[in-house]
Amino acid sequence: LQGYASEMDNPNLVHLIPSALQNKKEILFGNLPEIYEFHNRQIFLKEIENCIENPELLARCFLKRKEDLQIYEKYCQNKPRSEALWRQCGDSIFFQECQRKLDHKLSLDAYLLKPVQRITKYQLLLKEMLKCSKNSEGTAELEEALATVLGIIKSVNDSMHQIAITGYEGDVSELGKLLMQGSFNVWTDHKKGHNKVKDLARFKPMQRHLFLYAKMLLFCKKREENTDGHEKTASYSFKNSLKVINMVTVG
């Protein structure tokens, strides 16, 4: 934030900022200032340090800060947009100059990945704590704390998938909470009119990525594209939808 974000407002360097980056600081850095402010207050840190003599109390720190830790979800949701912008502008003279002044061996994108790495390290910490506290005081709270962090990570993962949905004309935020998502084999009615399950089984299934919201089930086709020699990025082309109230379970 100090070596890059603030330098974007430096009048001596403004001429080095590529046009594609103009007025897009919030896209590149997301809500990193919010994450920084949360940790800079050191309230969470002090709460954890107070558990050094009583490690069984550690879980309560995470349970108490459950809502605060959800700021990572917002950051991770923006990460694909940030990465796309970085691929477009990362090799600019502006970033090279900032890195030179900081004398950093790593470029900015390595630091922008830190918040994502941090939230995953929390779950590893809690898992290790659980291994050392079987059937002891605080075990139940540790399990609840781990479930909380895993819930945030799942929400982050689901969110990063749903922002890649293309072609849906509605607003996905109006479909309610995203309950689950994943790839499935899907059968649909044949053009000639076969509509019985036993008839559908004769036809080759289609691979679809499904997003189950509280109000709607979206059927999408997953597409992967290489971007400038980097790893493949996935997108989900909307194909069909089904209202939850119209869904029937076949057993």
N, C-alpha and C positions, 0 to 999 in steps of 0.2 A: 504493500500500500504506500509506503514511504518512498521506495526506490523507483516505482513505476507509475502507479495511479496518480500520485501527487505531481509527478513530472509531466503528466499530460496537460497540466495547467501552467507549466513553466513557460513563460513567454520566450525564453532563450532556446527552447527546444520545439516549440509549436510548429515550426517550419519543417521539422523532420517527421512529423506524424503523417502517415499515409492517409489519403482521402477516405479510404474504406473504413478507417478507424475513427473518423471525426464523429463526435457526439455519441460514441458507442462504448463509453467507459463502463456503464452499468452492465452491458452485455458481456464484456470481457471479464470483469471482476465479480459479476453477480452481486450477492449480498455479503461479500467478504467483509465489508466494514462492520456489518452486524455481528458476524462471527467473531471478529477481532474484539469488538466492544464487549461481548459476552465474556470472553476469556481474559481480557485486559482488566476487568473488574476484580478478577482473581477470587471471586466468591466460591465458584465451583472448585478451584484449586485448593483453597483453604479447607473446604469441606472434606476433600479427599485426604489432604495432609493430616487432618484431625483423626483419620482412621488408622494411622500408622500403628498406634498402640492397640487399637480395637478394630482389626480388619473385618470383623463380622458386621460392622456398621456401614461398610462401603456401599452395599446395595442401596441403602436408603438415599445416598447422594444422587444416584442415577434416577431413582424413583421420584425424588423431590424435583429434579431438573428435567423431567420428562418433556414438558412443553418447551423449555428452553432449547433442548437438543434438537427439536424439530426444525430449527433454523438450517440444519444441514440438508434437510429435504429440499428446501427452496434452492439452496446452492447447487445441489446435484441435478435438480430439474433444469437449471440454466446451463449446466456443463456442456451439453452438446452444442449449444449456440456459441458458447465461449470458445470451444475447441475449433469450430468452423471458422470463427473470426480469426483465431490465432494462426490457423493454417494459411489464411489469406494474407495476414500482415506480420507474422512472426519473424520473418527474415528482414524486416525493415531496418533502416539505419537508426531510427529512434530507439528501438529495443536493444540494438547492439550498443548504442551509446550508454543507455541506462545500465546495462550489464557491465560495461567497462568501468563505469564510475563506481559501481558496487563491488567490483572485483569478484564477481560470482563465477564459479565454474559452470554452474547450471543456469539454463535460460529460464525465463519467467514461467513457461508452461509446467516446469517441474514443481514450482511453488504453488501454482494454481491447483495442482493435484493433491496437495497436502490435506485440505479439509475432507476430501473423499477418503483418503487413507486413514485419517484420524477416527472417523466414525466407525470404520471397520476394525480398528485396533481396540476400540472400547469393548466390542463383543468378544475379542480374543482374551482380553484381560478378565472379563467376567467368567468366561469358560474355564480359564486356568484357576480362578478363585474357587469355582465349583468343584474342580478336581481335588482341591485341598480341604474341602469343608463338607464332606459327605456326612449326612446325619448329625451335623453339629448346629450350634446356634447361628441363625442367620441364613441357613441354606435355602429356606423357602423364599426369603426376600431376594437372594441372589438369583434364584430361578426366575422370579418375577422381573427383576431388573434386566436379566439377559433377554427375556421374552420382549421386554419393552424396546431394547436396543435393536433386536432382530426385527421387530415390527417396523421400526423407523427405516432400517435398511431395506426391508421388503417394500415399504411404501416408496422409498427412493427409487428402487429398481423398477417398480410398476410405473412410477411417474415418468421415468426416463424413456420407457417404452411408449407410453400413451402420447407424449409430446411429438412422437415421430409419425403419428397417424396423419395421413393425407387424404384428401378427397371427401371428407365428411363435412357436409354443408352446415350441420348444426353446431352447437357449442357443447363440447364434452363435459364442461363444468356443470351443465344443467342435467346431466344424466345420473347424478348422485355419486356416492363413493365408489371408487374402483375396488371391487371385491377380490378379483383375481384375473390373471391373464396368462396365456400360454398357447402353444401350437397344438392343433388337433386335426385328425382326419374328419372331414365333413362330407356327408352325403346330402344331396338335394333331389327334389322330384325330377324325374326324367322328362324330357320334352314331350314324349309320347303319352304321358299321363300316368306313369307308374307312381303310386303314392303310398303303397304299403311298405312297411319296414323290410319284409322278406324280399320285395322287389328291388328296393334301394340297395340291398346288400350285393346284388349282382353287378352293380356299376362301380367303376373305379372311384375311390374317394378323392376329394380335393384337399390339399394341405392348406389350412387356414389358421391365422393367428386370431384368437378370440379374446375380446376384452369384455368381461362381465361387470357391468355397473349395476347399481341398485335398481335402476329403471329400464336399462336397455342392454342387450347383448349385441356387440358389434363384431361382424365378420370382416377380417382384413387379409390381404395377401402380402406376405412378407417379401420385401425386396432388399437386396444387398448391393451396394455400389462401392467401388474403390474410389477414394478421393485423393488425387494428387500423390499416389504412391503410398498413402497411409493405409491403415487397417480399414476393413470394410465397415461401413455404417449402415445400419438397418433402418428401413422405413416401412410403414404399414399402409398399403393402399386400401381404402375402404371399399367393400364390395356389397355388403348387405347388413341389415339390422333386424332385431326381433325384440319387441317389447317384453319385459319380464312377465307382465300380467297375462300375456298370451302364451307363455311357455307351458308345455305339458310334459311331465315326466313319464317316460315309457319304461315299465319294469317287466 
